[in-house]
Amino acid sequence: MKSSVWITKFLGNKEKKEREKAIRRWYIDRGDETHRLFYPGINQNSIVFDVGGYYGQWTSDIYSIYRCKIHIFEPVTYFADNIEKRFALNPDIHVHKFGLSSESKKSKITVDRDSSSFFLQGPEQIDATLVCFSEFISAENIDFIDLMKINIEGAEYDLLEHILNRDLAGRINNIQVQFHNFIENCGERMFAIQKKLGETHQLTYQYLYVWENWEKKTKK
């Protein structure tokens, strides 16, 4: 699917309308049941990263189809504990009680169900842990990730910029990401990430600030 890449600072009227259209198209296309789960190259030997696990439903859906190895990253302890209980008897699913980022550090996260974010303010804030992506894959001896889903409420910019700056994008076959529009200069940062990703990957679908997927280009 070919789609326009929108450049915005904060969403203006035009971009807001386009995002509303994208949301409608997403539901019409049943994106949660099709785009986000359809990866024919994945098999039992594949490694999948679920960055922003929440309740673990996406992991459950992916595993039920492919029986692959999955690493879930969830910095909100309450959610991570529930995910751990959910998959306690499944040795293929590894739950990490921290998020992935550009550096390893402690930070405050606002807890608000599936909108929990390091970048939004709210009445409930807790301490959370972030681990540097490049340090994690090095420590775990992970050379290749078949699919990396990223839904981390604004933290996707730092993470993807880190991956690109370290020239690690080529070690990820598919990057499924939801960009969020409440980050300052979100449009410019999103466009820069997409432009850089385009050197190694190609879009397979894109819905403005909803979901998009980048698949690694095959060598000709």
Z-matrix of the N, CA and C atoms (Angstrom, degrees):
N
C 1 1.451
C 2 1.522 1 109.57
N 3 1.313 2 118.14 1 127.67
C 4 1.448 3 121.05 2 177.07
C 5 1.525 4 108.63 3 -93.21
N 6 1.341 5 116.27 4 135.13
C 7 1.455 6 120.91 5 -178.29
C 8 1.512 7 109.82 6 -139.87
N 9 1.335 8 115.96 7 154.63
C 10 1.453 9 120.36 8 175.74
C 11 1.513 10 109.68 9 -75.87
N 12 1.338 11 116.08 10 148.64
C 13 1.457 12 121.46 11 172.63
C 14 1.520 13 106.56 12 -102.46
N 15 1.329 14 116.26 13 119.92
C 16 1.454 15 121.38 14 -175.13
C 17 1.516 16 110.74 15 -91.86
N 18 1.350 17 116.75 16 134.66
C 19 1.457 18 122.38 17 178.01
C 20 1.524 19 107.59 18 -107.80
N 21 1.330 20 117.58 19 116.12
C 22 1.457 21 121.55 20 -179.10
C 23 1.515 22 110.23 21 -138.90
N 24 1.326 23 116.64 22 154.78
C 25 1.462 24 121.33 23 171.78
C 26 1.508 25 107.50 24 -91.33
N 27 1.325 26 117.76 25 -65.29
C 28 1.443 27 122.83 26 162.80
C 29 1.530 28 103.96 27 -125.16
N 30 1.286 29 118.52 28 159.09
C 31 1.456 30 119.50 29 -172.54
C 32 1.523 31 112.13 30 -66.55
N 33 1.330 32 116.37 31 121.90
C 34 1.445 33 121.33 32 172.32
C 35 1.519 34 109.25 33 -88.74
N 36 1.327 35 116.69 34 -175.27
C 37 1.465 36 120.43 35 -176.50
C 38 1.519 37 111.81 36 -60.48
N 39 1.341 38 116.22 37 -41.78
C 40 1.467 39 119.94 38 -178.57
C 41 1.521 40 110.01 39 -62.83
N 42 1.345 41 116.44 40 -46.74
C 43 1.459 42 120.61 41 -177.32
C 44 1.522 43 111.20 42 -67.55
N 45 1.346 44 116.51 43 -37.30
C 46 1.464 45 120.15 44 177.70
C 47 1.525 46 110.61 45 -61.28
N 48 1.324 47 116.09 46 -41.50
C 49 1.461 48 120.02 47 178.61
C 50 1.525 49 110.73 48 -65.68
N 51 1.336 50 115.81 49 -40.56
C 52 1.463 51 119.14 50 178.87
C 53 1.522 52 110.97 51 -65.02
N 54 1.335 53 116.03 52 -38.37
C 55 1.461 54 119.05 53 178.71
C 56 1.526 55 110.36 54 -65.81
N 57 1.332 56 116.96 55 -40.81
C 58 1.463 57 120.50 56 177.18
C 59 1.524 58 110.53 57 -60.73
N 60 1.328 59 116.67 58 -40.24
C 61 1.463 60 120.52 59 176.86
C 62 1.528 61 110.11 60 -63.45
N 63 1.339 62 115.42 61 -41.15
C 64 1.470 63 119.73 62 -178.50
C 65 1.518 64 110.95 63 -64.08
N 66 1.323 65 116.56 64 -39.60
C 67 1.461 66 119.94 65 178.20
C 68 1.521 67 110.65 66 -63.24
N 69 1.333 68 116.32 67 -43.70
C 70 1.470 69 119.83 68 178.50
C 71 1.523 70 110.85 69 -62.82
N 72 1.336 71 116.50 70 -43.70
C 73 1.470 72 119.82 71 179.00
C 74 1.522 73 111.33 72 -62.51
N 75 1.345 74 115.25 73 -38.59
C 76 1.466 75 119.92 74 -179.13
C 77 1.520 76 111.01 75 -59.80
N 78 1.338 77 116.24 76 -45.11
C 79 1.462 78 119.21 77 -179.17
C 80 1.524 79 111.98 78 -72.77
N 81 1.333 80 116.78 79 -35.69
C 82 1.461 81 119.57 80 176.27
C 83 1.525 82 110.31 81 -63.53
N 84 1.334 83 115.98 82 -40.20
C 85 1.464 84 121.36 83 -179.73
C 86 1.526 85 112.90 84 -80.76
N 87 1.343 86 116.90 85 -1.28
C 88 1.465 87 122.17 86 -179.41
C 89 1.530 88 110.09 87 53.23
N 90 1.352 89 114.18 88 49.80
C 91 1.453 90 120.59 89 -173.77
C 92 1.512 91 114.86 90 -58.59
N 93 1.331 92 117.86 91 -37.95
C 94 1.459 93 120.43 92 -179.73
C 95 1.520 94 112.11 93 -65.17
N 96 1.320 95 116.80 94 -26.64
C 97 1.461 96 121.17 95 -178.29
C 98 1.524 97 112.58 96 -97.89
N 99 1.331 98 116.77 97 -12.98
C 100 1.469 99 120.03 98 -176.17
C 101 1.527 100 110.86 99 -118.37
N 102 1.320 101 116.57 100 -75.74
C 103 1.459 102 121.29 101 -174.47
C 104 1.529 103 113.02 102 -54.47
N 105 1.314 104 116.76 103 -45.86
C 106 1.469 105 119.96 104 -171.70
C 107 1.528 106 113.27 105 -75.21
N 108 1.312 107 117.07 106 -12.13
C 109 1.465 108 120.52 107 -176.49
C 110 1.527 109 113.90 108 -117.31
N 111 1.328 110 118.34 109 -13.69
C 112 1.466 111 121.21 110 -172.05
C 113 1.521 112 110.38 111 -92.76
N 114 1.335 113 115.81 112 99.32
C 115 1.464 114 122.61 113 178.55
C 116 1.531 115 107.86 114 -138.12
N 117 1.339 116 117.04 115 84.47
C 118 1.466 117 121.07 116 -171.59
C 119 1.521 118 114.71 117 -62.39
N 120 1.337 119 118.62 118 -18.07
C 121 1.455 120 119.43 119 -178.81
C 122 1.516 121 114.21 120 -81.83
N 123 1.335 122 117.09 121 -8.15
C 124 1.458 123 120.48 122 -177.36
C 125 1.525 124 110.25 123 -81.86
N 126 1.343 125 115.78 124 140.96
C 127 1.455 126 121.17 125 177.93
C 128 1.522 127 109.65 126 -144.09
N 129 1.318 128 117.23 127 -169.05
C 130 1.460 129 121.34 128 -175.51
C 131 1.519 130 113.36 129 -64.96
N 132 1.309 131 117.69 130 -19.93
C 133 1.455 132 120.98 131 -179.91
C 134 1.527 133 113.39 132 -93.23
N 135 1.320 134 116.85 133 -2.17
C 136 1.458 135 121.64 134 -176.30
C 137 1.526 136 111.77 135 -75.87
N 138 1.343 137 114.95 136 152.84
C 139 1.460 138 122.17 137 173.82
C 140 1.521 139 108.43 138 -112.25
N 141 1.324 140 115.58 139 128.26
C 142 1.456 141 122.72 140 -178.75
C 143 1.527 142 108.75 141 -122.42
N 144 1.336 143 116.61 142 137.52
C 145 1.464 144 122.52 143 174.19
C 146 1.524 145 108.36 144 -108.42
N 147 1.334 146 116.35 145 127.37
C 148 1.465 147 122.55 146 173.24
C 149 1.526 148 106.75 147 -109.55
N 150 1.331 149 116.07 148 95.86
C 151 1.466 150 121.29 149 -174.80
C 152 1.525 151 108.53 150 -96.52
N 153 1.321 152 114.87 151 104.14
C 154 1.463 153 122.63 152 -171.99
C 155 1.513 154 108.38 153 103.93
N 156 1.338 155 115.88 154 67.96
C 157 1.466 156 120.56 155 -169.16
C 158 1.515 157 115.28 156 -74.02
N 159 1.351 158 117.54 157 -33.48
C 160 1.461 159 123.73 158 -177.52
C 161 1.531 160 110.42 159 55.06
N 162 1.323 161 119.95 160 -107.94
C 163 1.472 162 121.96 161 179.09
C 164 1.528 163 112.72 162 -97.30
N 165 1.325 164 117.21 163 -6.38
C 166 1.462 165 120.17 164 178.40
C 167 1.511 166 115.07 165 85.87
N 168 1.333 167 117.93 166 15.08
C 169 1.458 168 119.25 167 -175.99
C 170 1.523 169 112.67 168 -69.07
N 171 1.344 170 116.59 169 -40.96
C 172 1.465 171 118.64 170 179.22
C 173 1.524 172 110.32 171 -62.35
N 174 1.328 173 116.44 172 -42.85
C 175 1.468 174 120.21 173 176.46
C 176 1.522 175 110.67 174 -58.68
N 177 1.319 176 116.92 175 -44.13
C 178 1.463 177 120.91 176 179.77
C 179 1.523 178 110.98 177 -59.68
N 180 1.338 179 116.43 178 -43.26
C 181 1.467 180 120.58 179 -179.80
C 182 1.533 181 111.34 180 -66.05
N 183 1.340 182 115.81 181 -45.28
C 184 1.461 183 119.85 182 -179.65
C 185 1.531 184 110.44 183 -63.34
N 186 1.316 185 116.68 184 -43.74
C 187 1.462 186 119.69 185 -178.08
C 188 1.531 187 111.40 186 -65.78
N 189 1.314 188 116.76 187 -37.44
C 190 1.467 189 119.39 188 -178.71
C 191 1.522 190 111.58 189 -64.52
N 192 1.330 191 117.26 190 -24.46
C 193 1.465 192 121.00 191 179.77
C 194 1.525 193 111.89 192 -89.09
N 195 1.356 194 116.29 193 -45.04
C 196 1.462 195 119.62 194 -167.37
C 197 1.528 196 114.92 195 -111.57
N 198 1.340 197 118.30 196 -16.65
C 199 1.473 198 121.50 197 -177.94
C 200 1.543 199 111.48 198 54.35
N 201 1.332 200 116.02 199 40.46
C 202 1.456 201 121.20 200 -176.71
C 203 1.533 202 111.00 201 -92.47
N 204 1.323 203 116.10 202 178.34
C 205 1.456 204 122.22 203 176.11
C 206 1.521 205 108.00 204 -89.13
N 207 1.332 206 116.98 205 128.63
C 208 1.465 207 120.76 206 -175.16
C 209 1.526 208 110.77 207 -128.63
N 210 1.332 209 115.25 208 134.39
C 211 1.459 210 122.67 209 171.37
C 212 1.526 211 107.80 210 -108.69
N 213 1.330 212 116.65 211 122.19
C 214 1.464 213 121.29 212 177.91
C 215 1.518 214 108.96 213 -105.40
N 216 1.337 215 115.78 214 134.75
C 217 1.459 216 121.85 215 179.35
C 218 1.527 217 109.12 216 -119.15
N 219 1.330 218 115.73 217 118.84
C 220 1.469 219 120.39 218 -178.16
C 221 1.536 220 109.22 219 -143.00
N 222 1.343 221 117.65 220 111.00
C 223 1.464 222 120.84 221 -176.43
C 224 1.523 223 115.61 222 -78.72
N 225 1.331 224 118.12 223 -17.60
C 226 1.467 225 120.51 224 177.71
C 227 1.526 226 107.59 225 -82.36
N 228 1.317 227 116.32 226 113.40
C 229 1.467 228 121.62 227 -171.32
C 230 1.527 229 112.21 228 -56.42
N 231 1.321 230 117.12 229 -42.10
C 232 1.470 231 120.79 230 -178.74
C 233 1.524 232 110.67 231 -58.76
N 234 1.327 233 116.85 232 -46.84
C 235 1.461 234 120.47 233 179.11
C 236 1.534 235 110.75 234 -66.07
N 237 1.335 236 115.97 235 -43.18
C 238 1.467 237 120.05 236 -178.73
C 239 1.520 238 111.32 237 -62.87
N 240 1.338 239 117.41 238 -39.07
C 241 1.466 240 120.91 239 177.97
C 242 1.525 241 111.07 240 -61.97
N 243 1.324 242 116.13 241 -42.02
C 244 1.467 243 120.17 242 179.34
C 245 1.530 244 111.43 243 -66.56
N 246 1.339 245 116.19 244 -39.80
C 247 1.465 246 119.87 245 177.00
C 248 1.530 247 109.86 246 -62.46
N 249 1.320 248 115.92 247 -42.76
C 250 1.461 249 120.69 248 -179.04
C 251 1.526 250 110.96 249 -60.81
N 252 1.329 251 116.57 250 -41.85
C 253 1.467 252 120.11 251 177.49
C 254 1.532 253 110.99 252 -66.32
N 255 1.320 254 115.66 253 -38.60
C 256 1.465 255 120.32 254 -177.50
C 257 1.521 256 111.94 255 -61.68
N 258 1.345 257 116.85 256 -38.71
C 259 1.458 258 120.98 257 -175.79
C 260 1.527 259 112.60 258 -111.80
N 261 1.312 260 116.62 259 23.99
C 262 1.470 261 121.23 260 -174.20
C 263 1.528 262 113.22 261 -57.56
N 264 1.317 263 117.69 262 -31.58
C 265 1.463 264 121.19 263 -176.79
C 266 1.527 265 112.95 264 -98.44
N 267 1.327 266 116.25 265 9.20
C 268 1.463 267 120.12 266 -177.71
C 269 1.532 268 109.69 267 -109.72
N 270 1.327 269 118.26 268 104.98
C 271 1.477 270 120.92 269 -177.57
C 272 1.523 271 113.72 270 -71.28
N 273 1.321 272 118.24 271 -10.78
C 274 1.460 273 121.09 272 -179.65
C 275 1.527 274 112.52 273 -84.60
N 276 1.333 275 116.97 274 -13.10
C 277 1.461 276 120.95 275 -176.24
C 278 1.519 277 109.68 276 -112.54
N 279 1.333 278 115.95 277 121.13
C 280 1.454 279 122.53 278 -176.25
C 281 1.525 280 109.53 279 -112.31
N 282 1.310 281 116.56 280 122.81
C 283 1.460 282 121.91 281 -176.74
C 284 1.524 283 109.64 282 -101.53
N 285 1.331 284 115.85 283 126.30
C 286 1.465 285 122.36 284 179.44
C 287 1.525 286 108.18 285 -114.89
N 288 1.319 287 116.27 286 124.18
C 289 1.469 288 120.89 287 -175.37
C 290 1.521 289 110.90 288 -88.54
N 291 1.310 290 115.15 289 53.34
C 292 1.460 291 122.30 290 176.19
C 293 1.521 292 108.30 291 -159.09
N 294 1.319 293 115.46 292 166.53
C 295 1.450 294 120.27 293 176.35
C 296 1.515 295 110.12 294 -100.01
N 297 1.327 296 116.55 295 167.67
C 298 1.462 297 121.95 296 174.90
C 299 1.520 298 109.09 297 -104.09
N 300 1.328 299 115.70 298 140.62
C 301 1.454 300 120.08 299 -177.42
C 302 1.520 301 109.59 300 -153.24
N 303 1.343 302 114.72 301 -166.58
C 304 1.457 303 120.90 302 179.56
C 305 1.516 304 112.32 303 -83.57
N 306 1.330 305 117.70 304 -14.17
C 307 1.453 306 121.43 305 179.33
C 308 1.527 307 109.53 306 -152.76
N 309 1.326 308 115.41 307 159.07
C 310 1.455 309 121.26 308 177.94
C 311 1.530 310 108.77 309 -89.79
N 312 1.332 311 116.33 310 125.41
C 313 1.456 312 120.11 311 -177.33
C 314 1.526 313 110.28 312 -167.30
N 315 1.320 314 115.41 313 169.43
C 316 1.456 315 122.96 314 171.46
C 317 1.524 316 108.00 315 -99.70
N 318 1.310 317 116.86 316 144.36
C 319 1.455 318 120.44 317 -179.66
C 320 1.521 319 110.00 318 -154.38
N 321 1.327 320 116.18 319 163.21
C 322 1.455 321 121.70 320 176.42
C 323 1.520 322 109.33 321 -89.10
N 324 1.327 323 115.92 322 136.33
C 325 1.455 324 120.53 323 175.07
C 326 1.520 325 109.39 324 -123.39
N 327 1.317 326 116.19 325 136.01
C 328 1.467 327 121.26 326 175.27
C 329 1.522 328 108.68 327 -83.25
N 330 1.310 329 116.42 328 124.08
C 331 1.467 330 121.80 329 -177.48
C 332 1.522 331 109.24 330 -91.75
N 333 1.327 332 115.88 331 118.40
C 334 1.464 333 121.96 332 179.64
C 335 1.526 334 108.78 333 -152.17
N 336 1.325 335 114.94 334 68.92
C 337 1.467 336 121.83 335 179.92
C 338 1.532 337 110.74 336 49.16
N 339 1.350 338 117.76 337 -128.76
C 340 1.460 339 119.25 338 -176.52
C 341 1.531 340 112.43 339 -81.53
N 342 1.337 341 116.92 340 4.94
C 343 1.467 342 121.34 341 174.99
C 344 1.518 343 111.98 342 -107.21
N 345 1.323 344 117.63 343 15.46
C 346 1.467 345 121.07 344 178.72
C 347 1.523 346 109.72 345 -58.89
N 348 1.353 347 116.15 346 132.77
C 349 1.453 348 119.35 347 -170.60
C 350 1.522 349 112.33 348 -150.19
N 351 1.330 350 115.05 349 147.63
C 352 1.459 351 121.49 350 171.69
C 353 1.523 352 111.22 351 -78.53
N 354 1.340 353 117.42 352 -9.52
C 355 1.457 354 121.35 353 -171.56
C 356 1.524 355 114.08 354 -114.59
N 357 1.317 356 118.17 355 -1.13
C 358 1.456 357 121.80 356 178.43
C 359 1.521 358 109.80 357 -115.03
N 360 1.328 359 115.33 358 147.55
C 361 1.461 360 120.78 359 178.41
C 362 1.524 361 109.74 360 -94.44
N 363 1.332 362 116.16 361 146.18
C 364 1.460 363 120.98 362 178.83
C 365 1.514 364 110.16 363 -164.89
N 366 1.328 365 116.84 364 170.86
C 367 1.461 366 120.76 365 -175.69
C 368 1.528 367 114.28 366 -67.73
N 369 1.328 368 118.08 367 -27.49
C 370 1.461 369 120.44 368 -178.44
C 371 1.520 370 110.53 369 -110.84
N 372 1.316 371 115.80 370 110.85
C 373 1.451 372 121.48 371 176.93
C 374 1.525 373 109.60 372 -123.48
N 375 1.310 374 115.98 373 139.47
C 376 1.463 375 120.92 374 179.57
C 377 1.523 376 109.57 375 -132.65
N 378 1.310 377 116.16 376 163.23
C 379 1.457 378 120.98 377 174.37
C 380 1.527 379 109.53 378 -75.93
N 381 1.308 380 116.36 379 140.19
C 382 1.462 381 120.96 380 179.46
C 383 1.527 382 109.36 381 -141.33
N 384 1.305 383 114.91 382 160.58
C 385 1.457 384 121.66 383 -177.72
C 386 1.521 385 110.85 384 -111.97
N 387 1.315 386 115.58 385 137.30
C 388 1.460 387 122.60 386 172.87
C 389 1.522 388 108.70 387 -118.75
N 390 1.320 389 116.16 388 141.93
C 391 1.461 390 121.89 389 179.63
C 392 1.519 391 108.80 390 -123.39
N 393 1.318 392 115.50 391 138.13
C 394 1.463 393 121.61 392 179.77
C 395 1.534 394 110.14 393 -63.42
N 396 1.329 395 115.98 394 127.80
C 397 1.463 396 121.40 395 -177.24
C 398 1.527 397 111.79 396 -57.93
N 399 1.321 398 116.74 397 -49.48
C 400 1.463 399 119.38 398 -176.60
C 401 1.525 400 111.50 399 -64.36
N 402 1.332 401 117.34 400 -36.21
C 403 1.460 402 120.81 401 177.70
C 404 1.526 403 111.01 402 -67.92
N 405 1.330 404 116.22 403 -36.93
C 406 1.467 405 120.20 404 -179.39
C 407 1.517 406 111.35 405 -65.81
N 408 1.321 407 118.00 406 -50.52
C 409 1.468 408 118.64 407 -176.39
C 410 1.529 409 111.16 408 -67.87
N 411 1.334 410 116.44 409 -28.56
C 412 1.462 411 119.43 410 176.14
C 413 1.527 412 110.67 411 -68.96
N 414 1.343 413 116.17 412 -45.15
C 415 1.464 414 120.61 413 -179.62
C 416 1.521 415 111.74 414 -65.31
N 417 1.344 416 116.71 415 -32.78
C 418 1.460 417 121.30 416 -178.23
C 419 1.526 418 112.81 417 -92.09
N 420 1.329 419 116.67 418 0.68
C 421 1.475 420 121.87 419 -179.04
C 422 1.529 421 112.01 420 55.40
N 423 1.324 422 115.24 421 43.81
C 424 1.463 423 120.79 422 178.17
C 425 1.522 424 108.50 423 -97.71
N 426 1.320 425 115.66 424 112.37
C 427 1.460 426 121.18 425 -176.63
C 428 1.525 427 112.99 426 -92.12
N 429 1.345 428 116.20 427 -25.10
C 430 1.468 429 118.78 428 -175.33
C 431 1.525 430 109.69 429 -150.14
N 432 1.330 431 114.97 430 138.01
C 433 1.462 432 122.31 431 178.37
C 434 1.525 433 107.12 432 -118.02
N 435 1.312 434 117.26 433 122.06
C 436 1.469 435 120.49 434 -177.27
C 437 1.527 436 112.39 435 -74.55
N 438 1.316 437 116.78 436 -34.48
C 439 1.463 438 121.56 437 -179.54
C 440 1.514 439 108.79 438 -150.63
N 441 1.327 440 115.94 439 129.80
C 442 1.460 441 121.42 440 177.30
C 443 1.518 442 108.34 441 -125.93
N 444 1.334 443 115.50 442 112.21
C 445 1.460 444 121.05 443 177.09
C 446 1.526 445 108.75 444 -95.65
N 447 1.338 446 116.73 445 130.21
C 448 1.462 447 121.93 446 -176.96
C 449 1.522 448 109.58 447 -125.79
N 450 1.343 449 115.69 448 113.72
C 451 1.463 450 121.22 449 174.37
C 452 1.525 451 107.05 450 -141.36
N 453 1.340 452 115.54 451 86.06
C 454 1.462 453 119.93 452 -169.84
C 455 1.533 454 112.68 453 -130.49
N 456 1.319 455 116.45 454 30.95
C 457 1.457 456 123.32 455 165.54
C 458 1.524 457 114.20 456 49.98
N 459 1.328 458 115.71 457 56.43
C 460 1.456 459 121.74 458 175.04
C 461 1.513 460 114.16 459 102.64
N 462 1.328 461 117.81 460 -23.37
C 463 1.466 462 121.10 461 -178.99
C 464 1.527 463 112.34 462 -78.88
N 465 1.334 464 117.01 463 -5.32
C 466 1.465 465 120.66 464 -179.24
C 467 1.534 466 112.04 465 -63.83
N 468 1.337 467 116.30 466 -29.93
C 469 1.466 468 119.27 467 -178.65
C 470 1.526 469 111.17 468 -64.72
N 471 1.331 470 117.02 469 -52.06
C 472 1.469 471 120.59 470 178.76
C 473 1.528 472 111.31 471 -58.98
N 474 1.326 473 116.61 472 -43.87
C 475 1.456 474 120.71 473 -177.45
C 476 1.518 475 111.68 474 -63.96
N 477 1.324 476 117.37 475 -48.91
C 478 1.464 477 120.32 476 -177.90
C 479 1.517 478 111.97 477 -68.98
N 480 1.323 479 117.12 478 -36.65
C 481 1.462 480 119.17 479 176.67
C 482 1.530 481 110.30 480 -63.03
N 483 1.318 482 116.54 481 -39.07
C 484 1.463 483 121.04 482 177.16
C 485 1.539 484 110.81 483 -62.99
N 486 1.329 485 116.24 484 -46.71
C 487 1.466 486 120.80 485 179.45
C 488 1.524 487 110.78 486 -59.16
N 489 1.325 488 116.49 487 -43.15
C 490 1.462 489 120.66 488 -178.59
C 491 1.530 490 111.59 489 -71.69
N 492 1.321 491 116.73 490 -41.23
C 493 1.470 492 120.00 491 -179.74
C 494 1.531 493 112.03 492 -65.09
N 495 1.330 494 116.08 493 -28.28
C 496 1.464 495 120.47 494 178.77
C 497 1.524 496 112.54 495 -92.78
N 498 1.342 497 116.68 496 5.98
C 499 1.470 498 122.09 497 179.73
C 500 1.531 499 111.62 498 57.29
N 501 1.327 500 115.84 499 42.39
C 502 1.466 501 120.90 500 -178.28
C 503 1.532 502 113.09 501 -104.42
N 504 1.327 503 117.26 502 -4.55
C 505 1.468 504 119.47 503 -178.04
C 506 1.524 505 111.70 504 -60.73
N 507 1.333 506 116.69 505 -32.32
C 508 1.458 507 120.41 506 -179.51
C 509 1.514 508 113.70 507 -66.30
N 510 1.330 509 116.54 508 -11.32
C 511 1.462 510 120.43 509 178.46
C 512 1.530 511 111.92 510 -95.49
N 513 1.338 512 115.88 511 9.66
C 514 1.466 513 120.99 512 178.89
C 515 1.520 514 107.88 513 -125.94
N 516 1.315 515 118.02 514 121.35
C 517 1.461 516 120.12 515 -176.57
C 518 1.521 517 112.25 516 -74.38
N 519 1.342 518 116.96 517 -50.36
C 520 1.465 519 121.17 518 178.49
C 521 1.520 520 109.86 519 -124.95
N 522 1.336 521 115.42 520 133.21
C 523 1.463 522 121.93 521 175.30
C 524 1.520 523 107.66 522 -117.95
N 525 1.314 524 115.91 523 109.62
C 526 1.465 525 122.87 524 178.14
C 527 1.526 526 107.05 525 -101.58
N 528 1.326 527 117.39 526 114.97
C 529 1.462 528 119.70 527 -171.28
C 530 1.521 529 111.63 528 -135.00
N 531 1.324 530 114.49 529 144.46
C 532 1.460 531 121.41 530 171.15
C 533 1.528 532 107.07 531 -110.82
N 534 1.341 533 116.16 532 111.83
C 535 1.452 534 120.68 533 174.56
C 536 1.526 535 109.36 534 -81.43
N 537 1.339 536 116.16 535 143.84
C 538 1.465 537 121.44 536 -179.24
C 539 1.521 538 109.79 537 -112.92
N 540 1.333 539 115.01 538 148.57
C 541 1.466 540 119.96 539 -169.17
C 542 1.522 541 114.29 540 -103.28
N 543 1.341 542 118.13 541 11.46
C 544 1.466 543 119.36 542 -178.44
C 545 1.532 544 112.82 543 -101.73
N 546 1.333 545 116.34 544 9.08
C 547 1.453 546 121.53 545 178.24
C 548 1.534 547 109.18 546 -94.34
N 549 1.343 548 116.73 547 137.14
C 550 1.454 549 119.98 548 178.48
C 551 1.522 550 109.92 549 -58.89
N 552 1.339 551 115.23 550 137.47
C 553 1.469 552 122.26 551 -178.66
C 554 1.529 553 111.73 552 59.50
N 555 1.323 554 116.42 553 30.00
C 556 1.466 555 119.66 554 -176.81
C 557 1.528 556 112.11 555 -59.72
N 558 1.322 557 116.33 556 -39.70
C 559 1.461 558 119.06 557 -177.72
C 560 1.510 559 112.73 558 -65.22
N 561 1.349 560 115.76 559 -46.95
C 562 1.448 561 119.78 560 179.44
C 563 1.524 562 111.69 561 -63.29
N 564 1.328 563 116.16 562 -41.56
C 565 1.469 564 119.41 563 179.95
C 566 1.523 565 110.98 564 -67.72
N 567 1.335 566 116.19 565 -40.22
C 568 1.461 567 119.86 566 178.14
C 569 1.528 568 110.47 567 -62.12
N 570 1.320 569 116.55 568 -45.60
C 571 1.465 570 119.90 569 -179.19
C 572 1.521 571 111.06 570 -62.62
N 573 1.339 572 117.20 571 -42.10
C 574 1.467 573 120.42 572 179.58
C 575 1.527 574 111.11 573 -62.99
N 576 1.326 575 116.43 574 -40.30
C 577 1.467 576 120.96 575 177.43
C 578 1.529 577 110.07 576 -64.04
N 579 1.328 578 115.96 577 -46.65
C 580 1.467 579 120.00 578 -179.16
C 581 1.526 580 111.53 579 -63.02
N 582 1.338 581 116.28 580 -39.82
C 583 1.461 582 120.32 581 179.66
C 584 1.527 583 110.88 582 -63.30
N 585 1.325 584 115.60 583 -43.87
C 586 1.463 585 120.23 584 179.60
C 587 1.529 586 110.82 585 -68.51
N 588 1.335 587 116.76 586 -42.02
C 589 1.465 588 120.28 587 177.93
C 590 1.523 589 111.29 588 -60.32
N 591 1.336 590 115.48 589 -33.41
C 592 1.454 591 119.96 590 -178.45
C 593 1.512 592 114.21 591 -62.59
N 594 1.336 593 117.06 592 -14.88
C 595 1.461 594 119.99 593 177.62
C 596 1.532 595 111.84 594 -72.62
N 597 1.321 596 116.44 595 -29.19
C 598 1.470 597 120.90 596 -176.96
C 599 1.527 598 113.21 597 -118.68
N 600 1.348 599 116.46 598 -20.34
C 601 1.458 600 121.38 599 -173.66
C 602 1.532 601 110.55 600 -128.23
N 603 1.324 602 115.17 601 164.84
C 604 1.461 603 121.00 602 175.42
C 605 1.524 604 109.55 603 -130.42
N 606 1.331 605 115.49 604 147.60
C 607 1.462 606 120.42 605 178.30
C 608 1.524 607 110.65 606 -68.31
N 609 1.332 608 116.42 607 135.16
C 610 1.460 609 120.00 608 170.48
C 611 1.526 610 110.72 609 -105.94
N 612 1.327 611 116.99 610 -27.29
C 613 1.469 612 121.62 611 168.50
C 614 1.512 613 108.53 612 -158.85
N 615 1.347 614 115.94 613 157.41
C 616 1.455 615 120.73 614 179.04
C 617 1.524 616 109.66 615 -154.79
N 618 1.320 617 115.60 616 125.76
C 619 1.460 618 124.17 617 174.58
C 620 1.522 619 105.82 618 -127.43
N 621 1.314 620 117.30 619 116.87
C 622 1.460 621 123.28 620 -169.95
C 623 1.527 622 112.74 621 -49.91
N 624 1.321 623 116.22 622 118.79
C 625 1.465 624 123.22 623 178.66
C 626 1.533 625 112.55 624 53.27
N 627 1.314 626 116.74 625 27.77
C 628 1.471 627 121.19 626 174.03
C 629 1.534 628 106.26 627 -116.80
N 630 1.326 629 116.57 628 -80.78
C 631 1.466 630 121.35 629 173.88
C 632 1.509 631 109.24 630 -147.18
N 633 1.325 632 116.21 631 149.53
C 634 1.452 633 121.44 632 170.07
C 635 1.520 634 108.54 633 -148.02
N 636 1.328 635 115.83 634 158.71
C 637 1.466 636 120.35 635 -178.51
C 638 1.519 637 109.97 636 -133.42
N 639 1.340 638 114.63 637 136.48
C 640 1.456 639 122.78 638 178.06
C 641 1.521 640 108.82 639 -117.76
N 642 1.316 641 115.88 640 122.33
C 643 1.456 642 121.92 641 -179.22
C 644 1.535 643 109.84 642 -108.66
N 645 1.311 644 116.17 643 137.66
C 646 1.452 645 120.76 644 -178.80
C 647 1.521 646 110.39 645 -62.53
N 648 1.329 647 115.12 646 134.60
C 649 1.450 648 120.38 647 -179.97
C 650 1.534 649 109.92 648 -68.77
N 651 1.304 650 114.78 649 143.84
C 652 1.466 651 119.59 650 175.63
C 653 1.516 652 108.63 651 -88.21
N 654 1.323 653 115.93 652 141.46
C 655 1.452 654 120.49 653 -179.89
C 656 1.512 655 109.77 654 -74.15
N 657 1.332 656 115.22 655 134.91
C 658 1.470 657 120.41 656 179.55
C 659 1.521 658 110.09 657 -96.15
